[in-house]
């Protein structure tokens, strides 16, 4: 096929012109949008959305330059597998100097988990070493535990909370594609429910890496549905992941891969985001590719992408922290275990793009988070809003110029056309 002439309209641009003409006749107004007042107030100072390295710099990279790279990429929390008291204290000082917090991993805690008979009194020394450091975020306990560990984990979490109520304990759970032997329960749902009931964690963290060389894992959104509903039922914050390090069946990440995962997390109500991995892992067991930094501490291929995407999220981090997740819908083709668009909206219909539709509330303000599930192709979506939606103002998160949409009172068909780059999210405040 010959390349298109720069002066000749493409099929996609002709479609957009036709749709625009139709919608203009239908009474739709288009205009550039200022940032909504609620967004401006939410973005001005205040708490930071936790965006955490998993893992961050190892003991060979404990220096000011590496921690500067962590901070400049938009991270606010670093979690490194350091183990020793001295290494953790050094990392806390480096984190504080770089404007970061540290999730401390101490081998003394790991030993208590491995030996159920060991007295938990040793936790007092762990807490005494770290709790007064201004850079401390919390205590890493374990990753992907089997259900047989839940009773002991509950005891450790309770003791740490009693010793230091200001800093949370961190435990991360398996994804839905873990098998019964890994989980220690017949089903994934039982695994998560037993964990929450027995351990009583301060938040619910899980990992799921959906983008593989053969496509998107079919259970990705079912996993998000499960953890979202269980976190909401217990009024817990949800922590979720994006994968940025190629290995095994996972390809080198693109900006679309990373945006799809992080904005899907946000659309499902996540209040903290995690990157696997920041530092390049060692070993040859999974054919590891480069992390966000290489083994010498130099930025890897995806470092710049992460920096840009994190900056986009940081533009509305205060708003994300204030949001209450009301509902999440999906457009056709409907992913397994998810909910179709509902007649009572605010988006009862959409065509042209496979979208995640997250509905949020911030007090009296209502927002819709739209995510293009197609991470390989740009899409053009026709969105139908409920008649009670009179205005939709886009929240600026990237380089795209935001739009402001409005419909006359006498119009019943409230339609708009929105373009999406691969994996892109667009956020609109609706009134």
C-alpha positions, 0 to 999 in steps of 0.5 A, spaced: 500 500 500 502 506 498 503 511 503 497 517 504 499 523 501 500 528 507 494 533 504 489 527 502 484 525 508 485 518 511 479 514 512 479 515 519 479 523 519 473 522 514 470 518 519 471 523 524 469 529 520 462 525 518 461 524 525 463 531 527 458 534 522 452 529 525 453 531 532 454 538 531 447 538 527 444 534 533 446 539 538 453 538 541 457 543 543 465 542 542 470 547 546 477 547 549 476 546 557 479 549 563 481 544 568 475 544 573 475 547 579 474 541 583 480 538 580 484 545 581 483 544 588 485 537 589 491 538 585 494 543 589 498 540 595 496 535 600 497 528 600 501 524 595 498 518 591 503 512 593 507 510 587 511 505 589 518 501 586 517 493 587 523 492 588 527 499 588 535 499 588 538 493 591 544 494 596 549 495 591 545 501 588 544 505 595 547 512 593 544 519 592 544 518 584 539 512 584 534 515 589 534 521 585 532 517 579 527 514 583 524 521 585 525 524 578 521 518 575 515 520 579 515 515 585 513 517 592 515 510 595 521 505 594 521 498 596 527 495 596 529 488 598 535 490 603 534 485 609 539 488 614 538 494 619 544 498 617 542 497 609 535 499 611 537 505 615 542 508 610 536 507 605 531 511 609 536 517 609 537 517 602 530 516 601 529 522 606 534 526 602 530 525 595 523 526 598 521 519 598 518 514 603 521 507 604 517 501 605 522 497 609 524 490 608 527 487 614 530 479 615 528 479 622 520 479 620 521 474 615 524 469 620 518 470 624 514 468 619 518 462 617 518 460 624 511 460 627 514 458 634 518 464 634 516 469 639 514 476 636 517 480 641 523 481 636 518 485 632 519 491 638 527 491 636 525 492 629 520 497 630 524 501 635 530 501 629 525 505 624 519 508 627 521 515 628 525 516 621 521 521 617 522 517 611 518 510 613 512 509 610 511 502 612 513 495 614 514 489 608 512 483 611 511 478 605 509 477 597 504 472 595 503 468 601 500 461 601 493 461 606 497 456 611 501 462 613 495 467 614 494 465 622 501 467 623 501 473 618 495 476 622 499 475 629 505 479 626 500 484 623 497 485 629 503 486 633 506 491 629 500 495 629 500 495 636 507 497 636 507 502 631 500 504 629 502 510 624 506 505 619 502 500 615 504 492 614 505 490 607 503 484 604 501 482 597 497 477 594 497 472 588 493 474 581 487 469 579 492 465 575 495 462 581 494 455 582 490 451 588 497 449 590 500 456 590 493 459 593 492 454 599 485 454 597 480 451 592 478 458 589 481 465 588 475 468 591 476 464 598 483 465 598 482 473 598 476 472 603 480 468 608 486 473 607 482 479 609 478 476 615 484 472 618 490 477 617 486 484 617 491 488 613 491 495 612 489 495 605 489 490 599 494 489 595 495 484 589 499 483 582 496 481 576 500 482 569 495 482 563 499 483 557 503 477 554 506 475 548 500 472 546 495 478 548 491 480 554 490 475 559 482 473 559 481 473 567 485 480 568 478 484 569 475 479 573 481 479 578 480 487 578 472 486 579 474 481 585 479 485 589 475 491 588 468 488 591 472 485 597 476 491 598 470 496 598 466 491 602 471 492 608 473 499 606 480 498 605 484 501 599 486 497 593 493 497 591 495 494 584 501 493 579 503 495 572 509 490 569 515 494 566 520 488 566 520 483 560 521 476 562 518 469 561 511 470 556 511 478 558 514 482 552 518 489 553 513 494 555 510 500 551 507 506 553 500 503 551 501 497 556 503 501 562 497 506 561 492 500 560 494 497 566 495 503 571 489 507 568 485 500 569 487 500 576 485 507 577 478 506 574 477 500 579 478 505 584 486 503 586 489 508 591 496 506 590 500 504 584 506 499 584 511 498 578 514 491 577 520 492 577 524 498 578 531 495 578 533 489 573 532 483 577 538 478 577 538 470 575 536 467 569 530 463 571 525 467 567 530 470 562 529 477 565 530 483 561 531 490 563 527 494 569 527 501 569 534 502 571 539 497 569 544 493 574 549 499 574 543 504 575 543 507 569 535 508 566 533 503 562 528 503 555 522 504 559 524 509 564 522 515 560 515 512 559 514 511 566 516 518 568 511 521 563 505 516 565 507 518 572 507 525 571 500 524 568 497 521 574 500 526 578 496 531 575 490 529 578 493 525 584 489 529 589 483 527 586 484 520 585 485 520 593 479 523 594 475 519 589 469 514 591 469 508 586 461 508 585 461 503 579 465 500 573 462 497 567 465 495 560 463 495 553 463 490 548 466 485 547 465 484 554 471 481 558 469 475 563 466 477 569 465 484 568 459 488 568 456 491 561 453 498 561 447 500 565 441 504 563 442 508 569 449 510 566 452 515 566 454 512 560 448 507 557 451 506 551 458 506 547 461 504 540 467 504 536 472 502 542 473 497 547 472 501 554 473 500 561 468 505 564 469 507 571 464 512 575 467 516 581 464 521 586 468 526 590 463 529 594 457 532 589 462 531 583 461 526 579 467 523 574 467 518 569 474 514 567 474 511 560 480 507 558 481 504 551 482 496 552 486 496 545 493 497 547 495 496 540 491 501 536 488 508 536 480 507 537 474 512 536 468 512 540 461 514 540 459 515 547 452 516 549 450 519 555 444 519 560 439 525 559 441 528 566 448 529 563 448 536 561 455 537 561 462 533 561 468 537 562 475 533 560 480 533 566 487 534 563 492 529 564 496 528 558 498 532 552 491 532 549 487 538 549 481 537 553 474 538 551 468 541 554 462 538 552 454 541 552 448 539 550 441 543 549 436 542 554 431 540 549 436 534 546 435 527 548 440 524 544 447 526 548 452 524 544 460 525 543 465 523 539 472 521 543 479 519 540 483 514 544 490 512 543 492 505 544 491 504 552 489 511 553 485 514 558 480 520 558 477 523 564 471 527 564 467 531 570 460 530 568 454 534 571 
